[in-house]
Amino acid sequence: MGSKNHEAVPTSLILQLSSLRSGSGAHKSISTLAKANLIARVKNAKYDGYRLTYGGLDYLALHTHQKHSKIYSVGNQIGTGKESDIFVVASESGQQYVLKVHRLGRISFRTVKSNRDYLRHRSSASWMYMSRLAALKEYSFMDALKQRCFMVPNPIAQNRHTIVMEFIDAFPLRQIKEVPNPGGLYGELLEMILKLAGVGMIHGDFNEFNILIKEDEVHAVRPNNISAPEADDQSSQSGTKLTPYLIDFPQMISIDHANAEMYFDRDVQCIKRFFERRFHFVSDEPGPSFEDARKRAETNIAKRLDVEVEASGFSKKMARELEKYMQTVGVDGDRDEVEGDGDELSSSSLTSEAGDGGKT
Protein backbone atom coordinates (compact mmCIF):
# COMPACT_ATOMS: atom_id res chain seq x y z
CA MET A 1 0.00 0.00 0.00
CA GLY A 2 2.76 2.45 0.99
CA SER A 3 4.78 1.67 -2.17
CA LYS A 4 2.12 3.29 -4.36
CA ASN A 5 3.26 6.74 -3.27
CA HIS A 6 6.77 6.10 -1.98
CA GLU A 7 9.96 4.64 -3.44
CA ALA A 8 11.10 4.09 0.15
CA VAL A 9 8.17 3.67 2.53
CA PRO A 10 8.88 5.59 5.75
CA THR A 11 9.25 3.37 8.80
CA SER A 12 6.67 5.51 10.59
CA LEU A 13 4.14 4.77 7.84
CA ILE A 14 4.94 1.04 7.98
CA LEU A 15 4.21 1.10 11.72
CA GLN A 16 0.94 2.94 11.04
CA LEU A 17 -0.20 0.56 8.29
CA SER A 18 0.84 -2.64 10.08
CA SER A 19 -1.88 -2.25 12.73
CA LEU A 20 0.45 -3.87 15.24
CA ARG A 21 -0.18 -2.67 18.76
CA SER A 22 3.46 -2.90 19.76
CA GLY A 23 6.06 -0.74 18.06
CA SER A 24 8.72 -3.26 19.01
CA GLY A 25 6.71 -6.03 17.33
CA ALA A 26 6.57 -4.03 14.09
CA HIS A 27 10.31 -3.34 14.16
CA LYS A 28 10.95 -7.05 14.71
CA SER A 29 8.78 -7.91 11.71
CA ILE A 30 10.62 -5.34 9.57
CA SER A 31 13.94 -6.85 10.63
CA THR A 32 12.74 -10.37 9.76
CA LEU A 33 11.56 -9.27 6.31
CA ALA A 34 14.84 -7.47 5.65
CA LYS A 35 16.89 -10.53 6.64
CA ALA A 36 14.85 -12.60 4.18
CA ASN A 37 15.61 -9.99 1.48
CA LEU A 38 11.91 -9.29 0.95
CA ILE A 39 12.43 -5.62 1.75
CA ALA A 40 15.59 -3.50 1.79
CA ARG A 41 16.56 -0.42 3.71
CA VAL A 42 17.17 2.54 1.43
CA LYS A 43 20.57 4.12 1.90
CA ASN A 44 21.11 7.89 1.85
CA ALA A 45 17.39 8.52 2.07
CA LYS A 46 16.17 11.76 3.63
CA TYR A 47 14.21 9.63 6.06
CA ASP A 48 14.36 6.12 7.46
CA GLY A 49 12.52 3.80 5.11
CA TYR A 50 12.37 0.50 3.24
CA ARG A 51 11.59 -0.53 -0.31
CA LEU A 52 10.09 -3.72 -1.67
CA THR A 53 12.60 -6.02 -3.41
CA TYR A 54 11.90 -8.28 -6.37
CA GLY A 55 12.00 -11.15 -3.87
CA GLY A 56 9.26 -9.45 -1.89
CA LEU A 57 7.24 -8.89 -5.05
CA ASP A 58 7.71 -12.58 -5.93
CA TYR A 59 6.40 -13.58 -2.52
CA LEU A 60 3.31 -11.36 -2.80
CA ALA A 61 2.49 -12.72 -6.27
CA LEU A 62 2.99 -16.35 -5.24
CA HIS A 63 0.91 -15.82 -2.12
CA THR A 64 -1.94 -14.47 -4.25
CA HIS A 65 -1.70 -17.37 -6.72
CA GLN A 66 -1.76 -19.84 -3.84
CA LYS A 67 -4.70 -18.07 -2.18
CA HIS A 68 -6.61 -18.39 -5.47
CA SER A 69 -5.66 -22.09 -5.71
CA LYS A 70 -3.60 -21.61 -8.89
CA ILE A 71 -0.21 -22.64 -7.48
CA TYR A 72 0.53 -25.13 -4.71
CA SER A 73 4.21 -25.95 -5.35
CA VAL A 74 7.15 -24.56 -7.30
CA GLY A 75 9.55 -26.85 -9.10
CA ASN A 76 12.65 -26.28 -11.21
CA GLN A 77 13.59 -23.19 -13.15
CA ILE A 78 13.37 -24.25 -16.78
CA GLY A 79 14.29 -21.07 -18.61
CA THR A 80 15.96 -17.68 -18.28
CA GLY A 81 15.46 -14.82 -20.69
CA LYS A 82 16.90 -11.34 -20.81
CA GLU A 83 14.30 -10.04 -18.38
CA SER A 84 12.23 -13.01 -17.22
CA ASP A 85 12.54 -16.31 -15.39
CA ILE A 86 10.50 -19.43 -16.16
CA PHE A 87 9.54 -22.08 -13.60
CA VAL A 88 7.46 -25.24 -13.66
CA VAL A 89 4.77 -25.19 -10.95
CA ALA A 90 1.86 -27.37 -9.93
CA SER A 91 -1.64 -26.96 -8.55
CA GLU A 92 -2.81 -28.81 -5.46
CA SER A 93 -4.23 -31.53 -7.70
CA GLY A 94 -0.81 -32.02 -9.31
CA GLN A 95 -1.63 -30.28 -12.61
CA GLN A 96 1.58 -28.83 -14.07
CA TYR A 97 1.72 -25.22 -15.22
CA VAL A 98 4.41 -22.75 -16.21
CA LEU A 99 5.13 -19.64 -14.14
CA LYS A 100 6.71 -16.73 -15.99
CA VAL A 101 8.20 -14.01 -13.81
CA HIS A 102 8.93 -10.72 -15.56
CA ARG A 103 12.02 -8.91 -14.23
CA LEU A 104 12.32 -5.74 -16.27
CA GLY A 105 15.29 -3.67 -15.25
CA ARG A 106 17.66 -6.61 -15.04
CA ILE A 107 19.50 -5.72 -18.27
CA SER A 108 19.08 -1.95 -18.10
CA PHE A 109 22.54 -1.46 -16.64
CA ARG A 110 24.09 -2.79 -19.86
CA THR A 111 22.82 0.31 -21.62
CA VAL A 112 22.99 2.82 -18.78
CA LYS A 113 25.58 5.01 -20.56
CA SER A 114 23.56 5.42 -23.74
CA ASN A 115 20.26 5.81 -21.89
CA ARG A 116 21.30 7.93 -18.93
CA ASP A 117 18.52 10.50 -19.33
CA TYR A 118 15.84 7.82 -19.31
CA LEU A 119 17.35 5.73 -16.53
CA ARG A 120 17.90 8.74 -14.27
CA HIS A 121 14.17 8.73 -13.57
CA ARG A 122 13.87 4.98 -13.12
CA SER A 123 13.66 3.52 -9.62
CA SER A 124 13.25 -0.05 -8.43
CA ALA A 125 9.54 0.66 -7.94
CA SER A 126 9.16 1.78 -11.56
CA TRP A 127 11.02 -1.31 -12.83
CA MET A 128 8.44 -3.35 -10.93
CA TYR A 129 5.67 -1.30 -12.48
CA MET A 130 7.09 -1.99 -15.95
CA SER A 131 7.30 -5.69 -15.10
CA ARG A 132 3.64 -5.63 -14.10
CA LEU A 133 2.76 -3.92 -17.39
CA ALA A 134 4.70 -6.57 -19.34
CA ALA A 135 2.89 -9.37 -17.52
CA LEU A 136 -0.50 -7.70 -17.97
CA LYS A 137 0.11 -7.13 -21.69
CA GLU A 138 1.35 -10.67 -22.27
CA TYR A 139 -1.58 -12.22 -20.39
CA SER A 140 -4.13 -10.02 -22.17
CA PHE A 141 -2.83 -10.85 -25.65
CA MET A 142 -2.35 -14.53 -24.86
CA ASP A 143 -5.95 -14.74 -23.63
CA ALA A 144 -7.28 -12.92 -26.71
CA LEU A 145 -5.21 -15.09 -29.07
CA LYS A 146 -6.32 -18.29 -27.37
CA GLN A 147 -9.95 -17.28 -27.78
CA ARG A 148 -9.26 -16.84 -31.50
CA CYS A 149 -7.88 -20.40 -31.70
CA PHE A 150 -4.24 -19.41 -32.09
CA MET A 151 -1.73 -22.04 -30.97
CA VAL A 152 -0.52 -20.37 -27.79
CA PRO A 153 -0.34 -21.64 -24.20
CA ASN A 154 -3.61 -21.31 -22.34
CA PRO A 155 -3.28 -18.44 -19.83
CA ILE A 156 -4.39 -19.45 -16.34
CA ALA A 157 -3.79 -16.41 -14.11
CA GLN A 158 -1.89 -13.13 -13.87
CA ASN A 159 -0.83 -11.29 -10.72
CA ARG A 160 1.58 -8.41 -10.41
CA HIS A 161 4.64 -9.31 -12.56
CA THR A 162 3.79 -13.01 -13.01
CA ILE A 163 1.75 -15.18 -15.36
CA VAL A 164 0.61 -18.77 -14.82
CA MET A 165 0.06 -20.58 -18.10
CA GLU A 166 -0.45 -24.02 -19.58
CA PHE A 167 2.60 -26.29 -19.65
CA ILE A 168 3.26 -27.31 -23.25
CA ASP A 169 5.20 -30.57 -23.53
CA ALA A 170 7.33 -29.29 -26.39
CA PHE A 171 10.79 -28.20 -27.48
CA PRO A 172 11.94 -24.75 -28.63
CA LEU A 173 12.43 -24.71 -32.39
CA ARG A 174 16.08 -23.74 -31.89
CA GLN A 175 16.75 -27.14 -30.26
CA ILE A 176 15.36 -29.16 -33.19
CA LYS A 177 17.99 -30.40 -35.64
CA GLU A 178 15.76 -31.90 -38.33
CA VAL A 179 12.10 -32.18 -39.29
CA PRO A 180 10.42 -34.61 -41.74
CA ASN A 181 8.83 -31.84 -43.82
CA PRO A 182 10.63 -28.47 -43.52
CA GLY A 183 8.48 -26.92 -46.23
CA GLY A 184 5.27 -27.79 -44.43
CA LEU A 185 6.44 -26.35 -41.10
CA TYR A 186 7.83 -23.26 -42.86
CA GLY A 187 4.46 -22.66 -44.49
CA GLU A 188 2.62 -23.05 -41.17
CA LEU A 189 4.85 -20.48 -39.47
CA LEU A 190 4.49 -17.89 -42.23
CA GLU A 191 0.73 -18.45 -42.20
CA MET A 192 0.79 -17.84 -38.44
CA ILE A 193 2.52 -14.48 -39.04
CA LEU A 194 -0.17 -13.55 -41.58
CA LYS A 195 -2.93 -14.80 -39.32
CA LEU A 196 -1.64 -12.48 -36.58
CA ALA A 197 -1.69 -9.62 -39.08
CA GLY A 198 -5.25 -10.59 -39.90
CA VAL A 199 -6.28 -9.65 -36.35
CA GLY A 200 -4.22 -6.46 -36.48
CA MET A 201 -1.10 -7.65 -34.66
CA ILE A 202 2.60 -8.19 -35.35
CA HIS A 203 4.53 -10.38 -32.94
CA GLY A 204 7.79 -8.45 -33.25
CA ASP A 205 10.01 -11.30 -32.04
CA PHE A 206 8.90 -14.25 -34.17
CA ASN A 207 11.96 -16.49 -34.07
CA GLU A 208 13.26 -19.93 -33.11
CA PHE A 209 13.48 -18.94 -29.45
CA ASN A 210 9.78 -18.12 -29.19
CA ILE A 211 8.31 -21.02 -31.15
CA LEU A 212 7.70 -24.36 -29.44
CA ILE A 213 7.29 -27.54 -31.46
CA LYS A 214 5.01 -30.20 -30.02
CA GLU A 215 5.39 -33.73 -31.35
CA ASP A 216 2.31 -35.95 -31.58
CA GLU A 217 2.28 -39.50 -32.89
CA VAL A 218 -0.27 -40.02 -35.66
CA HIS A 219 -1.51 -43.56 -36.27
CA ALA A 220 -3.60 -44.48 -39.31
CA VAL A 221 -6.68 -46.55 -38.45
CA ARG A 222 -7.56 -49.42 -40.81
CA PRO A 223 -11.34 -49.73 -41.30
CA ASN A 224 -12.73 -53.27 -41.59
CA ASN A 225 -13.82 -52.78 -45.21
CA ILE A 226 -10.36 -51.76 -46.52
CA SER A 227 -8.11 -54.32 -48.20
CA ALA A 228 -4.52 -54.99 -47.18
CA PRO A 229 -2.92 -53.07 -50.13
CA GLU A 230 -5.11 -50.04 -49.42
CA ALA A 231 -4.22 -50.29 -45.74
CA ASP A 232 -0.52 -50.30 -46.64
CA ASP A 233 -1.03 -47.07 -48.56
CA GLN A 234 -2.79 -45.49 -45.60
CA SER A 235 -0.13 -46.65 -43.15
CA SER A 236 2.24 -44.20 -44.81
CA GLN A 237 0.13 -41.48 -43.22
CA SER A 238 1.29 -42.61 -39.78
CA GLY A 239 4.17 -40.77 -38.17
CA THR A 240 4.90 -37.66 -36.14
CA LYS A 241 2.82 -34.50 -36.42
CA LEU A 242 4.61 -31.28 -35.51
CA THR A 243 2.48 -28.51 -34.04
CA PRO A 244 4.03 -25.04 -33.55
CA TYR A 245 3.09 -22.97 -30.49
CA LEU A 246 3.91 -19.28 -30.20
CA ILE A 247 5.12 -17.74 -26.92
CA ASP A 248 6.43 -14.40 -25.57
CA PHE A 249 4.10 -11.46 -26.29
CA PRO A 250 5.22 -8.32 -24.37
CA GLN A 251 6.67 -6.75 -27.53
CA MET A 252 3.62 -7.29 -29.76
CA ILE A 253 2.51 -4.21 -31.67
CA SER A 254 -0.45 -3.08 -33.74
CA ILE A 255 -0.26 -3.30 -37.51
CA ASP A 256 -0.91 0.47 -37.44
CA HIS A 257 2.33 1.08 -35.52
CA ALA A 258 4.80 3.46 -37.21
CA ASN A 259 7.41 0.68 -37.45
CA ALA A 260 4.97 -2.13 -38.22
CA GLU A 261 6.40 -2.88 -41.67
CA MET A 262 9.94 -3.16 -40.33
CA TYR A 263 8.91 -5.56 -37.55
CA PHE A 264 6.75 -7.63 -39.91
CA ASP A 265 9.55 -7.98 -42.47
CA ARG A 266 12.00 -8.86 -39.70
CA ASP A 267 9.72 -11.62 -38.38
CA VAL A 268 9.42 -13.10 -41.88
CA GLN A 269 13.15 -12.86 -42.63
CA CYS A 270 14.03 -14.42 -39.29
CA ILE A 271 12.08 -17.58 -40.20
CA LYS A 272 13.53 -17.65 -43.71
CA ARG A 273 17.11 -17.37 -42.40
CA PHE A 274 16.61 -20.00 -39.71
CA PHE A 275 15.13 -22.56 -42.11
CA GLU A 276 17.91 -21.99 -44.62
CA ARG A 277 20.61 -22.26 -41.95
CA ARG A 278 19.21 -25.17 -39.95
CA PHE A 279 17.23 -27.26 -42.46
CA HIS A 280 18.82 -26.06 -45.73
CA PHE A 281 15.35 -25.14 -46.94
CA VAL A 282 14.73 -22.17 -49.24
CA SER A 283 11.24 -21.46 -50.50
CA ASP A 284 10.65 -20.79 -54.19
CA GLU A 285 7.95 -18.27 -53.31
CA PRO A 286 8.80 -14.70 -52.23
CA GLY A 287 7.15 -12.96 -49.32
CA PRO A 288 4.82 -12.70 -47.63
CA SER A 289 4.99 -8.92 -47.80
CA PHE A 290 3.62 -6.25 -45.49
CA GLU A 291 1.09 -5.47 -48.22
CA ASP A 292 -0.22 -9.04 -47.85
CA ALA A 293 -0.49 -8.44 -44.10
CA ARG A 294 -2.39 -5.20 -44.63
CA LYS A 295 -4.90 -6.92 -46.88
CA ARG A 296 -5.54 -9.55 -44.21
CA ALA A 297 -6.10 -6.84 -41.59
CA GLU A 298 -8.45 -4.84 -43.82
CA THR A 299 -10.74 -7.82 -44.27
CA ASN A 300 -10.99 -8.33 -40.47
CA ILE A 301 -11.50 -4.79 -39.16
CA ALA A 302 -14.17 -5.96 -36.71
CA LYS A 303 -11.79 -8.52 -35.19
CA ARG A 304 -8.85 -6.29 -34.28
CA LEU A 305 -7.11 -7.63 -31.16
CA ASP A 306 -5.36 -4.36 -30.34
CA VAL A 307 -8.77 -2.73 -29.84
CA GLU A 308 -10.09 -5.72 -27.91
CA VAL A 309 -7.11 -5.85 -25.54
CA GLU A 310 -7.30 -2.12 -24.87
CA ALA A 311 -10.93 -2.58 -23.89
CA SER A 312 -9.92 -5.37 -21.49
CA GLY A 313 -7.76 -3.01 -19.40
CA PHE A 314 -4.35 -2.69 -21.08
CA SER A 315 -4.59 0.93 -22.16
CA LYS A 316 -2.75 2.86 -24.88
CA LYS A 317 -0.94 4.79 -22.13
CA MET A 318 0.34 1.53 -20.64
CA ALA A 319 1.39 0.34 -24.10
CA ARG A 320 3.34 3.56 -24.74
CA GLU A 321 5.13 3.35 -21.40
CA LEU A 322 6.13 -0.26 -21.94
CA GLU A 323 7.21 0.34 -25.54
CA LYS A 324 9.37 3.31 -24.52
CA TYR A 325 11.09 1.17 -21.91
CA MET A 326 11.76 -1.70 -24.31
CA GLN A 327 13.13 0.59 -27.01
CA THR A 328 15.29 2.53 -24.57
CA VAL A 329 17.01 -0.32 -22.76
CA GLY A 330 17.20 -2.58 -25.78
CA VAL A 331 14.72 -5.31 -24.88
CA ASP A 332 14.18 -6.89 -28.24
CA GLY A 333 13.65 -10.57 -27.57
CA ASP A 334 16.37 -13.17 -27.45
CA ARG A 335 17.57 -13.13 -31.06
CA ASP A 336 20.93 -11.61 -30.01
CA GLU A 337 21.48 -13.93 -27.06
CA VAL A 338 23.80 -16.92 -27.29
CA GLU A 339 22.02 -20.24 -27.67
CA GLY A 340 20.76 -21.45 -24.36
CA ASP A 341 19.86 -18.02 -22.99
CA GLY A 342 16.46 -17.58 -24.61
CA ASP A 343 13.15 -17.97 -22.82
CA GLU A 344 12.02 -21.56 -23.19
CA LEU A 345 9.22 -23.79 -22.01
CA SER A 346 10.95 -27.02 -22.79
CA SER A 347 10.11 -30.41 -21.38
CA SER A 348 13.70 -31.44 -22.01
CA SER A 349 14.80 -28.99 -19.33
CA LEU A 350 12.81 -30.70 -16.60
CA THR A 351 14.61 -32.92 -14.15
CA SER A 352 11.90 -33.27 -11.56
CA GLU A 353 8.16 -32.93 -11.25
CA ALA A 354 6.73 -29.64 -10.05
CA GLY A 355 5.05 -31.49 -7.24
CA ASP A 356 8.48 -32.29 -5.80
CA GLY A 357 9.24 -28.62 -5.34
CA GLY A 358 8.70 -26.75 -2.09
CA LYS A 359 5.23 -25.58 -1.24
CA THR A 360 4.87 -21.87 -1.89
Residue pairs with C-beta under 8 A, 6 or more apart in sequence:
1 17
2 9
2 10
2 13
2 14
2 17
3 9
3 51
3 52
3 125
6 13
6 49
7 42
7 51
7 123
7 124
7 125
8 42
8 45
8 47
8 49
8 50
8 51
9 49
9 50
9 51
10 47
10 48
10 49
11 30
11 47
11 48
11 49
11 50
14 26
14 30
14 49
14 50
15 23
15 26
15 27
18 26
18 29
20 26
20 29
30 39
30 50
33 39
33 50
33 56
34 40
34 41
34 50
36 55
37 53
37 55
37 56
38 52
38 53
38 55
38 56
38 59
39 50
39 51
39 52
39 53
39 56
40 50
40 51
40 53
41 48
41 49
41 50
42 49
42 50
42 51
51 124
51 125
52 124
52 125
52 128
53 124
54 103
54 124
54 128
57 128
57 131
57 160
57 161
58 101
58 162
60 160
61 101
61 159
61 160
61 161
61 162
62 71
62 74
62 162
62 360
63 360
64 159
64 160
65 71
65 99
65 157
65 159
65 162
65 164
65 360
66 72
66 360
68 157
69 91
69 92
70 91
70 97
70 156
70 157
70 164
71 89
71 90
71 91
71 97
71 99
71 164
71 360
72 89
72 90
72 91
72 92
72 359
72 360
73 89
73 90
73 354
73 355
73 356
73 357
73 358
73 359
73 360
74 87
74 89
74 99
74 354
74 357
74 358
74 360
75 87
75 88
75 89
75 90
75 350
75 352
75 353
75 354
75 355
75 356
75 357
76 87
76 88
76 349
76 350
76 351
76 352
76 354
76 357
77 85
77 86
77 87
78 86
78 87
78 88
78 98
78 344
78 345
78 346
78 349
78 350
79 85
79 86
79 342
79 343
79 344
79 345
79 346
79 349
80 86
80 341
80 343
81 248
81 334
81 337
81 341
81 342
81 343
82 106
82 107
82 331
82 333
82 334
82 337
82 341
83 102
83 103
83 104
83 105
83 106
83 107
83 131
83 134
83 331
84 100
84 101
84 102
84 103
84 343
85 100
85 101
85 103
86 98
86 99
86 100
86 101
86 343
86 344
86 345
87 98
87 99
87 101
88 96
88 97
88 98
88 99
88 167
88 350
88 354
88 357
89 96
89 97
89 98
89 99
89 164
89 354
89 357
90 96
90 97
90 353
90 354
90 355
90 357
91 97
94 355
96 167
96 353
96 354
97 156
97 164
97 165
97 166
97 167
97 354
98 153
98 164
98 165
98 166
98 167
98 168
98 345
99 162
99 163
99 164
100 135
100 138
100 162
100 163
100 165
100 343
101 161
101 162
102 131
102 132
102 134
102 135
102 138
102 161
102 162
102 163
102 250
103 131
103 161
104 127
104 130
104 131
104 134
104 325
104 331
105 122
105 124
105 127
105 128
105 130
105 131
107 329
107 330
107 331
108 115
108 119
108 122
108 127
108 329
110 329
110 330
111 328
111 329
111 330
112 119
115 328
115 329
118 324
118 328
118 329
119 328
119 329
128 160
128 161
130 321
130 322
130 325
131 160
131 161
132 160
132 161
133 314
133 318
133 321
133 322
134 161
134 250
134 322
135 158
135 160
135 161
135 162
135 163
136 158
136 313
136 314
136 318
137 249
137 250
137 252
137 309
137 314
137 318
137 319
137 322
138 163
138 248
138 249
138 250
139 155
139 158
139 163
140 309
140 312
140 313
140 314
141 201
141 249
141 252
141 305
141 309
142 152
142 153
142 155
142 163
142 165
142 249
143 155
143 312
144 305
144 308
144 309
144 312
145 152
145 199
145 246
145 249
145 305
146 152
146 153
146 154
146 155
148 199
148 303
148 305
150 192
150 195
150 196
150 246
151 192
151 243
151 244
151 245
151 246
152 245
152 246
152 247
152 249
153 165
153 166
153 167
153 168
153 245
153 247
153 345
154 165
154 166
155 163
155 164
155 165
155 166
156 164
156 165
156 166
157 163
157 164
158 164
167 345
168 212
168 214
168 245
168 345
169 214
169 347
170 212
170 213
170 214
170 215
170 245
170 345
170 346
170 347
171 212
171 213
171 215
171 346
171 347
171 348
172 208
172 209
172 211
172 212
172 213
172 342
172 344
172 345
172 346
173 208
173 209
173 211
173 212
173 213
173 244
173 274
174 208
174 209
174 339
174 342
175 344
175 346
175 348
176 213
176 278
177 278
178 279
179 185
179 213
179 242
179 279
180 239
180 240
180 242
182 275
182 279
182 281
183 281
183 283
185 213
185 242
185 244
186 271
186 275
186 281
186 283
188 244
189 206
189 211
189 244
189 271
190 268
190 271
190 288
192 206
192 244
192 246
193 203
193 206
193 264
193 267
193 268
193 271
193 288
193 293
194 288
194 292
194 293
194 296
195 296
196 202
196 203
197 255
197 264
197 292
197 293
197 294
197 296
197 297
198 293
198 296
198 297
198 299
198 300
198 303
199 297
199 300
199 303
199 304
199 305
200 254
200 255
200 256
200 297
200 300
200 303
200 304
200 305
200 306
200 307
201 252
201 253
201 254
201 255
201 305
201 306
202 252
202 253
202 254
202 255
202 257
202 260
202 263
202 264
202 267
202 293
203 210
203 246
203 249
203 251
203 252
203 263
203 267
204 251
204 252
204 253
204 263
204 266
204 267
204 333
205 248
205 251
205 267
205 332
205 333
205 334
205 335
206 246
206 267
206 268
206 270
206 271
207 267
207 270
207 271
207 274
207 333
207 334
207 335
208 270
208 274
208 278
209 248
209 333
209 334
209 335
209 337
209 342
209 343
209 344
210 246
210 247
210 248
210 333
210 334
210 342
210 343
211 244
211 245
211 246
211 247
212 244
212 245
212 246
212 247
212 344
212 345
212 346
213 242
213 243
213 244
213 245
214 242
214 243
214 244
214 245
215 240
215 241
215 242
216 240
216 241
216 243
217 239
217 240
217 241
218 237
218 238
218 239
218 240
218 241
219 238
220 231
220 234
220 235
220 236
220 237
220 238
222 231
222 234
222 235
226 234
247 343
247 345
248 333
248 343
250 322
250 326
250 331
251 326
251 331
251 332
251 333
253 259
253 260
253 263
253 323
254 260
254 306
255 264
255 293
255 294
255 297
255 306
256 306
257 263
260 290
261 290
264 290
264 293
265 289
265 290
268 287
268 288
270 335
272 282
272 283
275 281
275 282
275 283
276 282
297 304
310 316
310 319
325 331
326 332
334 341
334 342
334 343
